[in-house]
């Protein structure tokens, strides 16, 4: 397994473990309230449903 893939798996595993705790759930709940309205606005008002990123240089 490539080192990057192992790091990604560890990251996902730690995130799942964090969401099992009450504090992690509260943090995620606050994040959802902050992040989701702008995403919904972009999808509904601007009708922009898919983000395409072709590389950091082009951003």
PLY file of the C-alpha trace (Angstrom):
ply
format ascii 1.0
element vertex 59
property float x
property float y
property float z
element edge 58
property int vertex1
property int vertex2
end_header
0.00 0.00 0.00
1.42 3.45 -0.91
2.28 5.68 2.08
-0.26 8.30 1.02
-3.05 5.74 1.04
-2.10 4.59 4.52
-2.19 8.18 5.73
-5.63 8.68 4.17
-6.96 5.56 5.87
-5.59 6.70 9.23
-7.19 10.11 8.72
-10.60 8.60 7.92
-10.35 6.21 10.85
-9.51 9.03 13.26
-12.38 11.14 11.91
-14.84 8.29 12.42
-13.54 7.82 15.96
-13.93 11.54 16.63
-17.53 11.50 15.43
-18.26 8.77 17.99
-17.66 11.25 20.82
-20.19 13.83 22.00
-17.70 16.68 21.48
-16.98 15.55 17.92
-20.68 15.38 17.13
-21.22 18.90 18.49
-18.32 20.20 16.40
-19.69 18.55 13.26
-23.17 19.89 13.99
-21.82 23.48 14.19
-19.76 23.00 11.03
-22.82 21.74 9.16
-24.78 24.85 10.12
-21.97 27.11 8.90
-20.96 25.34 5.68
-24.17 23.96 4.21
-26.16 27.19 3.54
-23.52 28.64 1.16
-23.31 25.31 -0.67
-27.10 25.22 -1.03
-27.11 28.80 -2.29
-24.50 27.99 -4.94
-26.54 25.00 -6.09
-29.95 26.69 -6.13
-29.32 30.31 -7.09
-26.27 30.01 -9.30
-27.31 26.55 -10.55
-23.74 25.39 -10.20
-23.88 21.72 -9.25
-20.43 20.36 -9.97
-17.04 21.79 -9.14
-14.27 20.92 -11.54
-10.71 21.52 -10.44
-8.08 20.80 -13.04
-5.09 21.67 -10.95
-3.78 24.07 -8.38
-1.99 26.15 -11.04
-5.28 26.90 -12.83
-6.97 28.10 -9.65
0 1
1 2
2 3
3 4
4 5
5 6
6 7
7 8
8 9
9 10
10 11
11 12
12 13
13 14
14 15
15 16
16 17
17 18
18 19
19 20
20 21
21 22
22 23
23 24
24 25
25 26
26 27
27 28
28 29
29 30
30 31
31 32
32 33
33 34
34 35
35 36
36 37
37 38
38 39
39 40
40 41
41 42
42 43
43 44
44 45
45 46
46 47
47 48
48 49
49 50
50 51
51 52
52 53
53 54
54 55
55 56
56 57
57 58
